[in-house]
Amino acid sequence: MQIIQDISSTKSLCRSLKQEGTLGFVPTMGYLHEGHLSLVKQSVKENPNTIVSIFVNPSQFGQDEDLDTYPRDLERDVALLKECGVEYVFNPNAQTIYPSGFDTWVVPEKLASVLCGKSRPGHFRGVATVVLKLLNITNPDHMYMGIKDYQQLRILKQMASDLHLDCDIVACPIVREADGLAMSSRNSYLNPDERKRALSLYHGLLKARELYEQGERDCGQIIETIKSIIQESGGRIDYIECVDPLTLQSISEAKDDTRMMLAVYFGKTRLIDNMALKA
């Protein structure tokens, strides 16, 4: 296992790896769970070489968010990646990615103005900027990302198209716990009671899909039903919306490709989830 922290060595390594065939890349903030590892395993399966980045990106955290307390365990992460067959980890520090005088940002527009972009201003500027930097450093053929962060995925796909990036962004399925809760590093913040109540996200999404399959097309009615399920569990709703999967704009009439998007607080922990209405 090679853990590289500087940019020039990482660029040199990736140039060498690409001579052996396609290079897969999985960007992470560490504290890996099975959701992350599913991306890694797919990359290892589809490419001769895979590089994984572990970097808790300060620019995507708001002033009162959990940057300082975000879970970190590099030794554990490296061991998990080694088990998956990964040999290369890029683990820079903040000064390496954002040196003194850094002043250039990628600012997504419409796709970042809704959903999480409303409640986390500047978040997607930080995400888009760091991912573009990581792509320029590693120059992979394929980058693997999960559908759980659907808005992020959509924004980065748009960025890749708009800026003519050569990298193909591969969307991978949501990985859930046995009881349905979407895997997230922030699940570790939940106490046992909050963990139990957080299942209302998954139950609400399943109910939305059930209503759609029964013929309900009024997004307002679907949203109200989910809202009741989540509020009964004590969740504090940030948003519940039916959106167009490409524009992320709210819609009033549900269709086969409509995506249900949720962000809900349980205690101080904010969780997101989503699901297509048609199975």
Backbone as CSV, one residue per row, in Angstrom:
resi,resn,N_x,N_y,N_z,CA_x,CA_y,CA_z,C_x,C_y,C_z
1,MET,0.841,-1.195,0.000,0.000,0.000,0.000,0.879,1.249,0.000
2,GLN,0.647,2.124,-0.957,1.372,3.388,-1.013,0.407,4.509,-0.609
3,ILE,0.798,5.284,0.397,0.021,6.449,0.826,0.806,7.680,0.410
4,ILE,0.262,8.421,-0.545,0.974,9.573,-1.105,0.284,10.842,-0.638
5,GLN,1.073,11.841,-0.257,0.493,13.067,0.279,0.778,14.299,-0.574
6,ASP,1.752,14.230,-1.450,2.050,15.418,-2.252,1.534,15.248,-3.676
7,ILE,1.277,16.360,-4.311,0.608,16.368,-5.614,1.520,15.873,-6.726
8,SER,2.769,16.311,-6.757,3.652,15.937,-7.876,3.885,14.427,-7.901
9,SER,4.063,13.812,-6.736,4.261,12.352,-6.698,3.012,11.622,-7.152
10,THR,1.841,12.151,-6.775,0.580,11.519,-7.172,0.386,11.615,-8.678
11,LYS,0.684,12.771,-9.252,0.568,12.923,-10.704,1.502,11.960,-11.427
12,SER,2.721,11.860,-10.945,3.699,10.967,-11.577,3.238,9.521,-11.475
13,LEU,2.746,9.126,-10.305,2.256,7.764,-10.117,1.109,7.461,-11.074
14,CYS,0.149,8.372,-11.169,-1.031,8.117,-11.999,-0.678,8.056,-13.477
15,ARG,0.270,8.860,-13.907,0.730,8.765,-15.299,1.306,7.385,-15.566
16,SER,2.064,6.874,-14.608,2.662,5.547,-14.755,1.587,4.461,-14.763
17,LEU,0.607,4.571,-13.871,-0.455,3.559,-13.785,-1.282,3.516,-15.072
18,LYS,-1.491,4.666,-15.698,-2.321,4.707,-16.903,-1.646,4.029,-18.090
19,GLN,-0.353,3.812,-18.005,0.326,3.066,-19.055,-0.033,1.585,-19.006
20,GLU,-0.585,1.137,-17.871,-0.972,-0.267,-17.711,-2.431,-0.505,-18.078
21,GLY,-3.173,0.565,-18.371,-4.591,0.446,-18.704,-5.387,1.531,-18.013
22,THR,-6.702,1.363,-17.966,-7.555,2.393,-17.387,-7.306,2.536,-15.887
23,LEU,-7.503,3.765,-15.414,-7.313,4.070,-14.002,-8.662,4.469,-13.401
24,GLY,-9.042,3.793,-12.325,-10.251,4.134,-11.596,-9.920,4.997,-10.396
25,PHE,-10.862,5.866,-10.032,-10.650,6.800,-8.920,-11.906,6.869,-8.068
26,VAL,-11.724,6.801,-6.751,-12.836,6.944,-5.816,-12.478,8.049,-4.822
27,PRO,-13.141,9.209,-4.899,-12.880,10.281,-3.936,-13.688,10.062,-2.666
28,THR,-13.041,10.148,-1.504,-13.756,9.969,-0.233,-13.241,10.976,0.790
29,MET,-14.013,11.118,1.865,-13.545,11.883,3.026,-13.154,10.936,4.155
30,GLY,-12.987,9.661,3.821,-12.534,8.703,4.812,-13.650,8.207,5.720
31,TYR,-13.255,7.554,6.801,-14.150,6.841,7.714,-15.065,5.939,6.889
32,LEU,-14.441,5.054,6.156,-15.103,4.288,5.114,-16.107,3.279,5.667
33,HIS,-17.206,3.123,4.935,-18.211,2.107,5.247,-18.465,1.296,3.976
34,GLU,-19.400,0.361,4.050,-19.639,-0.530,2.914,-20.110,0.216,1.669
35,GLY,-20.727,1.378,1.860,-21.106,2.180,0.698,-19.882,2.620,-0.080
36,HIS,-18.902,3.185,0.625,-17.638,3.557,-0.031,-16.975,2.337,-0.672
37,LEU,-16.941,1.255,0.100,-16.207,0.075,-0.370,-16.864,-0.556,-1.582
38,SER,-18.178,-0.375,-1.738,-18.840,-0.884,-2.945,-18.340,-0.137,-4.181
39,LEU,-18.071,1.158,-4.030,-17.506,1.943,-5.143,-16.095,1.450,-5.457
40,VAL,-15.331,1.243,-4.395,-13.956,0.783,-4.560,-13.924,-0.579,-5.256
41,LYS,-14.781,-1.485,-4.810,-14.801,-2.830,-5.391,-15.183,-2.793,-6.866
42,GLN,-16.109,-1.903,-7.221,-16.489,-1.808,-8.626,-15.331,-1.282,-9.461
43,SER,-14.617,-0.300,-8.920,-13.463,0.234,-9.637,-12.375,-0.819,-9.796
44,VAL,-12.098,-1.559,-8.729,-11.069,-2.610,-8.790,-11.456,-3.670,-9.816
45,LYS,-12.738,-3.962,-9.892,-13.218,-4.966,-10.840,-13.068,-4.494,-12.291
46,GLU,-13.244,-3.192,-12.519,-13.327,-2.688,-13.886,-12.035,-2.053,-14.410
47,ASN,-11.032,-1.881,-13.547,-9.797,-1.216,-13.965,-8.573,-1.957,-13.445
48,PRO,-7.476,-1.954,-14.213,-6.245,-2.586,-13.739,-5.712,-1.948,-12.457
49,ASN,-5.946,-0.627,-12.305,-5.472,0.082,-11.120,-6.542,1.040,-10.615
50,THR,-6.571,1.221,-9.300,-7.510,2.137,-8.651,-6.755,2.962,-7.627
51,ILE,-7.045,4.247,-7.598,-6.518,5.117,-6.555,-7.692,5.721,-5.794
52,VAL,-7.589,5.781,-4.482,-8.628,6.323,-3.618,-8.064,7.544,-2.898
53,SER,-8.812,8.620,-2.887,-8.391,9.788,-2.105,-9.134,9.796,-0.776
54,ILE,-8.421,10.179,0.265,-9.003,10.386,1.590,-8.642,11.808,2.005
55,PHE,-9.641,12.676,1.993,-9.408,14.091,2.294,-10.695,14.700,2.817
56,VAL,-10.686,15.126,4.076,-11.842,15.822,4.648,-11.756,17.265,4.176
57,ASN,-12.592,17.598,3.220,-12.493,18.858,2.492,-13.113,20.014,3.277
58,PRO,-12.309,20.923,3.819,-12.873,21.984,4.657,-13.796,22.940,3.914
59,SER,-13.605,23.076,2.610,-14.378,24.085,1.881,-15.826,23.672,1.631
60,GLN,-16.203,22.435,1.936,-17.592,22.040,1.742,-18.377,21.999,3.053
61,PHE,-17.738,22.433,4.140,-18.402,22.525,5.430,-18.768,23.975,5.722
62,GLY,-19.987,24.185,6.235,-20.412,25.515,6.642,-19.809,25.893,7.988
63,GLN,-20.040,27.135,8.387,-19.430,27.679,9.600,-19.823,26.884,10.849
64,ASP,-21.064,26.453,10.936,-21.540,25.749,12.129,-21.693,24.250,11.892
65,GLU,-21.025,23.717,10.872,-21.144,22.291,10.575,-20.026,21.511,11.262
66,ASP,-19.916,20.221,10.926,-19.146,19.279,11.738,-17.742,18.994,11.229
67,LEU,-17.049,20.004,10.683,-15.698,19.772,10.177,-14.770,19.227,11.265
68,ASP,-14.784,19.843,12.432,-13.851,19.451,13.490,-14.169,18.083,14.073
69,THR,-15.443,17.695,14.042,-15.837,16.424,14.653,-16.085,15.325,13.631
70,TYR,-15.906,15.626,12.337,-16.149,14.614,11.315,-15.258,13.405,11.595
71,PRO,-15.829,12.188,11.591,-15.048,11.006,12.000,-13.868,10.730,11.074
72,ARG,-12.744,10.397,11.686,-11.526,10.109,10.930,-10.831,8.881,11.532
73,ASP,-10.332,8.004,10.668,-9.556,6.836,11.124,-8.775,6.305,9.930
74,LEU,-7.644,6.955,9.651,-6.865,6.623,8.458,-6.348,5.192,8.497
75,GLU,-5.880,4.747,9.653,-5.328,3.394,9.750,-6.385,2.351,9.391
76,ARG,-7.583,2.524,9.927,-8.684,1.610,9.621,-9.045,1.671,8.141
77,ASP,-9.118,2.894,7.592,-9.471,3.053,6.182,-8.472,2.347,5.275
78,VAL,-7.204,2.511,5.565,-6.165,1.900,4.737,-6.271,0.379,4.786
79,ALA,-6.556,-0.151,5.957,-6.693,-1.609,6.089,-7.870,-2.120,5.265
80,LEU,-8.976,-1.396,5.303,-10.155,-1.798,4.522,-9.864,-1.736,3.025
81,LEU,-9.176,-0.695,2.594,-8.865,-0.547,1.172,-7.909,-1.641,0.710
82,LYS,-6.970,-1.992,1.562,-6.026,-3.054,1.216,-6.763,-4.373,1.003
83,GLU,-7.770,-4.635,1.851,-8.574,-5.850,1.697,-9.321,-5.865,0.370
84,CYS,-9.655,-4.685,-0.139,-10.385,-4.586,-1.412,-9.457,-4.669,-2.620
85,GLY,-8.156,-4.682,-2.384,-7.211,-4.772,-3.485,-6.668,-3.448,-3.964
86,VAL,-6.893,-2.380,-3.180,-6.356,-1.062,-3.537,-4.926,-0.941,-3.045
87,GLU,-4.060,-0.405,-3.893,-2.651,-0.269,-3.536,-2.211,1.179,-3.386
88,TYR,-3.110,2.135,-3.773,-2.676,3.530,-3.804,-3.730,4.424,-3.156
89,VAL,-3.284,5.239,-2.201,-4.157,6.179,-1.507,-3.525,7.562,-1.574
90,PHE,-4.316,8.541,-2.005,-3.883,9.936,-1.994,-4.489,10.580,-0.758
91,ASN,-3.625,11.008,0.163,-4.078,11.531,1.465,-3.406,12.883,1.738
92,PRO,-3.825,13.920,1.005,-3.206,15.235,1.195,-3.737,15.931,2.445
93,ASN,-3.062,16.986,2.873,-3.612,17.830,3.923,-4.222,19.086,3.297
94,ALA,-4.890,19.873,4.108,-5.612,21.036,3.587,-4.662,22.043,2.938
95,GLN,-3.470,22.210,3.492,-2.526,23.171,2.933,-2.062,22.750,1.541
96,THR,-1.989,21.450,1.301,-1.599,20.960,-0.018,-2.672,21.281,-1.055
97,ILE,-3.940,21.087,-0.689,-5.033,21.313,-1.633,-5.371,22.788,-1.757
98,TYR,-5.270,23.512,-0.654,-5.587,24.948,-0.661,-4.399,25.737,-0.126
99,PRO,-3.349,25.882,-0.951,-2.165,26.601,-0.489,-2.452,28.084,-0.279
100,SER,-1.571,28.736,0.391,-1.709,30.172,0.637,-1.910,30.919,-0.678
101,GLY,-2.917,31.770,-0.714,-3.207,32.542,-1.916,-4.201,31.889,-2.848
102,PHE,-4.667,30.695,-2.512,-5.656,30.020,-3.371,-6.872,30.907,-3.558
103,ASP,-7.311,31.070,-4.820,-8.369,32.059,-5.064,-9.244,31.708,-6.265
104,THR,-9.274,30.450,-6.686,-10.060,30.057,-7.854,-11.044,28.969,-7.455
105,TRP,-12.325,29.193,-7.749,-13.377,28.270,-7.326,-14.267,27.876,-8.486
106,VAL,-14.803,26.662,-8.414,-15.821,26.215,-9.357,-17.173,26.460,-8.690
107,VAL,-18.012,27.252,-9.333,-19.283,27.642,-8.721,-20.444,27.143,-9.578
108,PRO,-21.022,25.993,-9.229,-22.201,25.521,-9.962,-23.371,26.455,-9.719
109,GLU,-24.248,26.558,-10.715,-25.326,27.541,-10.627,-26.673,26.892,-10.291
110,LYS,-27.514,26.629,-11.289,-28.895,26.205,-11.040,-28.981,24.925,-10.230
111,LEU,-28.173,23.938,-10.567,-28.261,22.653,-9.874,-27.888,22.762,-8.400
112,ALA,-27.134,23.789,-8.048,-26.694,23.973,-6.667,-27.560,24.964,-5.908
113,SER,-28.600,25.482,-6.535,-29.445,26.503,-5.893,-30.642,25.900,-5.179
114,VAL,-30.812,24.587,-5.282,-31.991,23.921,-4.726,-31.560,22.860,-3.706
115,LEU,-32.538,22.276,-3.011,-32.315,21.140,-2.114,-31.202,21.459,-1.106
116,CYS,-30.146,20.650,-1.076,-29.067,20.886,-0.112,-28.380,22.232,-0.345
117,GLY,-28.416,22.720,-1.582,-27.792,24.001,-1.872,-28.455,25.162,-1.151
118,LYS,-29.750,25.027,-0.857,-30.459,26.081,-0.119,-30.024,26.127,1.335
119,SER,-29.935,24.955,1.961,-29.646,24.918,3.390,-28.157,24.875,3.698
120,ARG,-27.341,24.596,2.681,-25.889,24.555,2.887,-25.211,25.450,1.843
121,PRO,-25.399,26.764,1.947,-24.817,27.668,0.948,-23.302,27.518,0.877
122,GLY,-22.795,27.432,-0.347,-21.357,27.283,-0.556,-20.870,25.848,-0.543
123,HIS,-21.734,24.928,-0.102,-21.322,23.525,-0.001,-20.874,22.974,-1.346
124,PHE,-21.686,23.179,-2.364,-21.360,22.574,-3.657,-20.237,23.311,-4.381
125,ARG,-19.988,24.563,-4.034,-18.790,25.229,-4.536,-17.559,24.487,-4.031
126,GLY,-17.586,24.124,-2.735,-16.465,23.382,-2.172,-16.326,22.004,-2.770
127,VAL,-17.460,21.313,-2.982,-17.429,19.972,-3.566,-16.884,20.014,-4.992
128,ALA,-17.454,20.884,-5.820,-17.049,20.944,-7.228,-15.576,21.327,-7.368
129,THR,-15.142,22.264,-6.552,-13.746,22.713,-6.642,-12.777,21.592,-6.263
130,VAL,-13.050,20.922,-5.143,-12.092,19.895,-4.714,-12.114,18.703,-5.661
131,VAL,-13.269,18.337,-6.187,-13.319,17.197,-7.097,-12.592,17.531,-8.407
132,LEU,-12.771,18.736,-8.917,-12.028,19.110,-10.124,-10.527,19.073,-9.865
133,LYS,-10.091,19.556,-8.700,-8.671,19.503,-8.363,-8.187,18.049,-8.282
134,LEU,-8.966,17.200,-7.641,-8.579,15.790,-7.509,-8.518,15.102,-8.873
135,LEU,-9.466,15.448,-9.748,-9.448,14.871,-11.097,-8.239,15.362,-11.880
136,ASN,-7.868,16.610,-11.719,-6.688,17.126,-12.411,-5.406,16.490,-11.881
137,ILE,-5.401,16.140,-10.610,-4.214,15.526,-10.007,-4.085,14.062,-10.420
138,THR,-5.200,13.327,-10.382,-5.135,11.882,-10.639,-5.374,11.520,-12.107
139,ASN,-6.085,12.358,-12.831,-6.371,12.154,-14.255,-6.908,10.739,-14.537
140,PRO,-7.967,10.321,-13.832,-8.471,8.953,-14.025,-9.328,8.828,-15.279
141,ASP,-9.553,7.603,-15.699,-10.485,7.340,-16.795,-11.921,7.260,-16.274
142,HIS,-12.071,6.747,-15.048,-13.396,6.559,-14.458,-13.368,6.993,-13.000
143,MET,-14.391,7.762,-12.604,-14.566,8.126,-11.194,-15.883,7.523,-10.714
144,TYR,-15.851,6.899,-9.540,-17.010,6.167,-9.029,-17.639,6.935,-7.869
145,MET,-18.951,7.175,-7.983,-19.671,7.941,-6.963,-21.028,7.302,-6.695
146,GLY,-21.512,7.458,-5.468,-22.767,6.838,-5.075,-23.983,7.704,-5.365
147,ILE,-25.099,7.049,-5.628,-26.353,7.745,-5.905,-26.965,8.322,-4.630
148,LYS,-26.496,7.883,-3.442,-27.057,8.459,-2.212,-26.910,9.970,-2.219
149,ASP,-25.752,10.456,-2.656,-25.537,11.899,-2.784,-25.954,12.321,-4.196
150,TYR,-27.258,12.200,-4.464,-27.740,12.340,-5.840,-27.490,13.741,-6.392
151,GLN,-27.743,14.775,-5.590,-27.525,16.132,-6.081,-26.059,16.366,-6.386
152,GLN,-25.184,15.900,-5.513,-23.751,16.005,-5.761,-23.365,15.304,-7.059
153,LEU,-23.867,14.094,-7.238,-23.581,13.327,-8.450,-24.021,14.087,-9.689
154,ARG,-25.220,14.634,-9.632,-25.768,15.358,-10.789,-24.931,16.599,-11.104
155,ILE,-24.531,17.321,-10.065,-23.716,18.530,-10.252,-22.365,18.176,-10.862
156,LEU,-21.746,17.109,-10.388,-20.421,16.749,-10.892,-20.483,16.203,-12.313
157,LYS,-21.558,15.505,-12.634,-21.731,15.078,-14.026,-21.888,16.299,-14.943
158,GLN,-22.630,17.287,-14.475,-22.799,18.507,-15.267,-21.469,19.239,-15.419
159,MET,-20.697,19.302,-14.342,-19.384,19.940,-14.391,-18.487,19.235,-15.410
160,ALA,-18.485,17.907,-15.387,-17.650,17.148,-16.312,-18.039,17.434,-17.756
161,SER,-19.350,17.563,-17.994,-19.820,17.877,-19.343,-19.484,19.314,-19.730
162,ASP,-19.772,20.243,-18.839,-19.565,21.663,-19.143,-18.098,22.000,-19.366
163,LEU,-17.205,21.356,-18.605,-15.786,21.690,-18.673,-14.987,20.710,-19.522
164,HIS,-15.702,19.840,-20.258,-15.078,18.921,-21.217,-14.025,18.026,-20.555
165,LEU,-14.367,17.485,-19.391,-13.446,16.572,-18.719,-13.490,15.211,-19.401
166,ASP,-12.347,14.555,-19.445,-12.264,13.245,-20.098,-12.761,12.110,-19.206
167,CYS,-12.850,12.357,-17.922,-13.218,11.308,-16.975,-14.702,10.953,-17.068
168,ASP,-14.988,9.661,-17.084,-16.364,9.163,-17.041,-16.776,8.984,-15.589
169,ILE,-17.911,9.584,-15.201,-18.388,9.460,-13.825,-19.394,8.317,-13.766
170,VAL,-19.067,7.301,-12.980,-19.885,6.094,-12.887,-20.772,6.188,-11.645
171,ALA,-22.091,6.173,-11.856,-23.048,6.241,-10.751,-23.299,4.842,-10.200
172,CYS,-23.151,4.687,-8.890,-23.280,3.372,-8.250,-24.451,3.377,-7.263
173,PRO,-25.109,2.227,-7.092,-26.323,2.159,-6.274,-26.091,2.528,-4.811
174,ILE,-27.171,2.961,-4.154,-27.138,3.213,-2.714,-26.951,1.885,-1.983
175,VAL,-26.072,1.887,-1.016,-25.878,0.708,-0.161,-26.556,0.992,1.179
176,ARG,-27.398,0.058,1.608,-28.186,0.262,2.827,-27.836,-0.781,3.880
177,GLU,-28.082,-0.393,5.135,-28.005,-1.354,6.223,-29.095,-2.401,6.027
178,ALA,-29.026,-3.487,6.781,-30.005,-4.564,6.635,-31.429,-4.077,6.850
179,ASP,-31.610,-3.037,7.696,-32.955,-2.524,7.965,-33.361,-1.398,7.023
180,GLY,-32.484,-1.018,6.093,-32.848,-0.041,5.077,-32.202,1.319,5.199
181,LEU,-31.608,1.642,6.331,-30.985,2.959,6.477,-29.805,3.084,5.520
182,ALA,-29.783,4.167,4.747,-28.675,4.388,3.816,-27.378,4.577,4.585
183,MET,-26.327,3.896,4.149,-25.044,3.997,4.836,-24.460,5.397,4.672
184,SER,-23.944,5.927,5.777,-23.350,7.257,5.800,-22.365,7.325,6.951
185,SER,-21.277,8.047,6.764,-20.324,8.235,7.856,-20.983,8.943,9.032
186,ARG,-21.959,9.781,8.741,-22.634,10.534,9.813,-23.600,9.668,10.619
187,ASN,-23.886,8.455,10.172,-24.719,7.563,10.988,-24.076,7.295,12.345
188,SER,-22.751,7.432,12.410,-22.047,7.179,13.671,-22.396,8.213,14.735
189,TYR,-22.962,9.359,14.326,-23.367,10.381,15.286,-24.651,10.002,16.024
190,LEU,-25.463,9.112,15.449,-26.794,8.822,15.979,-26.708,7.987,17.250
191,ASN,-27.483,8.383,18.273,-27.610,7.512,19.433,-28.618,6.410,19.099
192,PRO,-28.751,5.374,19.921,-29.638,4.258,19.567,-31.069,4.676,19.248
193,ASP,-31.616,5.626,20.001,-32.983,6.068,19.731,-33.074,6.800,18.403
194,GLU,-32.112,7.684,18.125,-32.105,8.414,16.852,-31.909,7.456,15.689
195,ARG,-31.048,6.463,15.903,-30.816,5.467,14.844,-32.114,4.745,14.480
196,LYS,-32.898,4.403,15.477,-34.172,3.723,15.236,-35.152,4.642,14.517
197,ARG,-35.199,5.903,14.945,-36.145,6.851,14.346,-35.742,7.229,12.921
198,ALA,-34.448,7.171,12.633,-33.964,7.535,11.297,-34.472,6.594,10.215
199,LEU,-34.939,5.422,10.597,-35.501,4.489,9.618,-36.729,5.055,8.922
200,SER,-37.324,6.100,9.504,-38.508,6.700,8.884,-38.184,7.275,7.501
201,LEU,-36.918,7.612,7.233,-36.561,8.075,5.889,-36.817,6.976,4.863
202,TYR,-36.302,5.808,5.168,-36.465,4.684,4.244,-37.927,4.268,4.153
203,HIS,-38.596,4.216,5.287,-40.017,3.845,5.276,-40.838,4.859,4.486
204,GLY,-40.491,6.137,4.619,-41.198,7.164,3.863,-40.988,7.027,2.366
205,LEU,-39.768,6.739,1.967,-39.476,6.563,0.543,-40.211,5.348,-0.024
206,LEU,-40.230,4.273,0.743,-40.957,3.092,0.281,-42.452,3.380,0.148
207,LYS,-42.993,4.165,1.076,-44.399,4.530,1.002,-44.673,5.393,-0.221
208,ALA,-43.757,6.305,-0.529,-43.908,7.140,-1.721,-43.941,6.278,-2.976
209,ARG,-43.050,5.305,-3.041,-43.030,4.400,-4.192,-44.318,3.580,-4.260
210,GLU,-44.809,3.149,-3.105,-46.058,2.383,-3.065,-47.224,3.218,-3.575
211,LEU,-47.292,4.481,-3.135,-48.375,5.360,-3.593,-48.311,5.555,-5.099
212,TYR,-47.105,5.731,-5.618,-46.949,5.928,-7.059,-47.406,4.679,-7.820
213,GLU,-47.004,3.517,-7.315,-47.383,2.269,-7.982,-48.887,2.031,-7.919
214,GLN,-49.549,2.642,-6.925,-51.000,2.515,-6.805,-51.741,3.550,-7.658
215,GLY,-50.969,4.422,-8.329,-51.588,5.376,-9.247,-51.563,6.822,-8.812
216,GLU,-51.035,7.127,-7.622,-50.971,8.517,-7.161,-49.931,9.279,-7.980
217,ARG,-50.332,10.419,-8.516,-49.429,11.237,-9.324,-49.272,12.652,-8.766
218,ASP,-50.042,12.997,-7.748,-49.966,14.323,-7.139,-48.782,14.360,-6.170
219,CYS,-47.732,15.081,-6.538,-46.535,15.130,-5.689,-46.849,15.707,-4.320
220,GLY,-47.773,16.659,-4.276,-48.153,17.246,-2.997,-48.698,16.211,-2.034
221,GLN,-49.542,15.320,-2.541,-50.116,14.268,-1.711,-49.043,13.276,-1.257
222,ILE,-48.158,12.927,-2.164,-47.071,12.001,-1.814,-46.181,12.612,-0.739
223,ILE,-45.841,13.878,-0.890,-44.978,14.561,0.071,-45.633,14.640,1.443
224,GLU,-46.922,14.961,1.479,-47.621,15.062,2.770,-47.629,13.734,3.505
225,THR,-47.773,12.647,2.769,-47.762,11.324,3.396,-46.401,11.022,4.016
226,ILE,-45.332,11.305,3.279,-43.988,11.086,3.801,-43.717,11.998,4.992
227,LYS,-44.161,13.242,4.876,-43.950,14.201,5.960,-44.556,13.680,7.260
228,SER,-45.745,13.111,7.179,-46.407,12.582,8.375,-45.595,11.447,9.002
229,ILE,-45.081,10.565,8.158,-44.290,9.431,8.652,-43.040,9.923,9.378
230,ILE,-42.369,10.898,8.796,-41.122,11.389,9.382,-41.385,12.218,10.634
231,GLN,-42.407,13.046,10.604,-42.719,13.859,11.780,-43.154,13.001,12.960
232,GLU,-43.856,11.914,12.670,-44.256,10.997,13.746,-43.041,10.360,14.415
233,SER,-41.942,10.259,13.681,-40.726,9.679,14.237,-39.880,10.712,14.974
234,GLY,-40.305,11.961,14.939,-39.553,13.010,15.605,-38.481,13.646,14.752
235,GLY,-38.458,13.342,13.466,-37.481,13.949,12.581,-37.822,15.402,12.277
236,ARG,-36.787,16.243,12.177,-36.984,17.655,11.821,-36.638,17.803,10.340
237,ILE,-37.631,18.110,9.540,-37.481,18.085,8.088,-36.771,19.330,7.574
238,ASP,-35.728,19.114,6.794,-35.090,20.195,6.043,-35.845,20.365,4.725
239,TYR,-35.958,19.285,3.971,-36.784,19.321,2.763,-37.265,17.929,2.401
240,ILE,-38.412,17.881,1.743,-38.930,16.683,1.077,-39.469,17.169,-0.258
241,GLU,-38.898,16.684,-1.354,-39.319,17.183,-2.664,-39.327,16.075,-3.710
242,CYS,-40.248,16.194,-4.631,-40.238,15.393,-5.855,-39.573,16.239,-6.925
243,VAL,-38.535,15.719,-7.565,-37.790,16.537,-8.511,-37.583,15.828,-9.839
244,ASP,-37.350,16.643,-10.855,-36.905,16.136,-12.144,-35.479,15.620,-11.969
245,PRO,-35.155,14.428,-12.443,-33.833,13.843,-12.169,-32.673,14.570,-12.832
246,LEU,-32.942,15.362,-13.859,-31.873,16.093,-14.534,-31.730,17.525,-14.036
247,THR,-32.853,18.245,-13.927,-32.784,19.651,-13.516,-32.802,19.832,-12.008
248,LEU,-33.289,18.837,-11.282,-33.479,18.872,-9.832,-34.538,19.877,-9.398
249,GLN,-35.309,20.354,-10.341,-36.385,21.285,-10.014,-37.600,20.517,-9.500
250,SER,-38.293,21.113,-8.519,-39.494,20.493,-7.977,-40.569,20.393,-9.042
251,ILE,-41.316,19.299,-9.015,-42.406,19.104,-9.962,-43.678,18.779,-9.182
252,SER,-44.813,18.995,-9.819,-46.096,18.781,-9.151,-46.743,17.458,-9.552
253,GLU,-46.393,16.948,-10.743,-46.980,15.701,-11.211,-45.888,14.649,-11.358
254,ALA,-46.021,13.561,-10.620,-45.004,12.518,-10.606,-44.999,11.717,-11.901
255,LYS,-43.792,11.336,-12.331,-43.609,10.504,-13.519,-42.680,9.343,-13.154
256,ASP,-42.473,8.452,-14.106,-41.648,7.272,-13.840,-40.232,7.629,-13.387
257,ASP,-39.676,8.721,-13.923,-38.295,9.064,-13.592,-38.188,10.076,-12.455
258,THR,-39.318,10.453,-11.844,-39.292,11.401,-10.733,-38.461,10.849,-9.576
259,ARG,-37.676,11.726,-8.963,-36.838,11.308,-7.831,-37.339,11.990,-6.567
260,MET,-37.503,11.198,-5.526,-37.908,11.698,-4.214,-36.659,12.024,-3.430
261,MET,-36.530,13.251,-2.941,-35.321,13.709,-2.255,-35.666,14.148,-0.842
262,LEU,-34.871,13.691,0.136,-35.131,13.984,1.543,-33.869,14.475,2.240
263,ALA,-34.047,15.413,3.157,-33.001,15.779,4.117,-33.696,16.026,5.449
264,VAL,-33.281,15.309,6.479,-33.979,15.336,7.767,-32.956,15.291,8.902
265,TYR,-33.236,16.050,9.966,-32.409,16.029,11.169,-32.992,15.074,12.201
266,PHE,-32.123,14.279,12.788,-32.457,13.496,13.973,-31.467,13.913,15.042
267,GLY,-31.961,14.645,16.047,-31.047,15.313,16.955,-30.281,16.366,16.175
268,LYS,-28.958,16.335,16.278,-28.126,17.290,15.543,-27.624,16.735,14.212
269,THR,-27.994,15.493,13.919,-27.456,14.823,12.733,-28.389,14.992,11.543
270,ARG,-27.842,15.497,10.465,-28.612,15.697,9.227,-28.325,14.542,8.276
271,LEU,-29.374,13.832,7.876,-29.249,12.705,6.966,-29.975,13.004,5.666
272,ILE,-29.450,12.478,4.569,-30.111,12.604,3.281,-30.382,11.215,2.715
273,ASP,-31.378,11.155,1.847,-31.698,9.904,1.165,-32.516,10.262,-0.059
274,ASN,-32.663,9.309,-0.967,-33.461,9.556,-2.158,-33.829,8.215,-2.798
275,MET,-34.821,8.285,-3.677,-35.279,7.066,-4.352,-36.082,7.465,-5.573
276,ALA,-35.936,6.700,-6.655,-36.798,6.874,-7.814,-38.181,6.352,-7.472
277,LEU,-39.230,7.047,-7.908,-40.574,6.631,-7.564,-40.961,5.310,-8.237
278,LYS,-40.456,5.069,-9.422,-40.737,3.810,-10.091,-39.630,2.813,-9.779
279,ALA,-40.022,1.661,-9.286,-39.022,0.661,-8.894,-38.210,0.218,-10.103
